[in-house]
Structures are given as structure tokens and as C-alpha cells.
């Protein structure tokens, strides 16, 4: 099982990174949620942490929306 972080913006979804452990993925997710560039950019709508590699597809574990 692997984990990925995606960003969502007006143009679609972009994969930011892939991780082997949930702990690493959660640390990266938290860092992106606090990143000043993402907070002030205005075009990035949100960031999500997903579990990948499952037969049923990706499952969202966490979501953060930028206001």
C-alpha cells in the first residue's frame, strides 16, 4: 500500500508526491497545508492525502481546502 498527495486547482488534479509510509505522507501533507505559497497563491483550491494501490482505487484519507 502506498500513499499520495494531490493538489486541486482550476485546471485539475496534480500529484505532488508518493510515499511508502503513512507517517511520511502525513508529515508532507501537514507541511503543504501550512506552506505560505499554497495559502497565498489563490489558484490552488485544496490538497488531499490518498491511499493508493488498492484494488478499488484511491481512497481519500484527508482533505484541506485553501480559503
Order of alpha helices (4+ residues) and beta strands (2+ residues): beta-beta-alpha-alpha-beta-beta
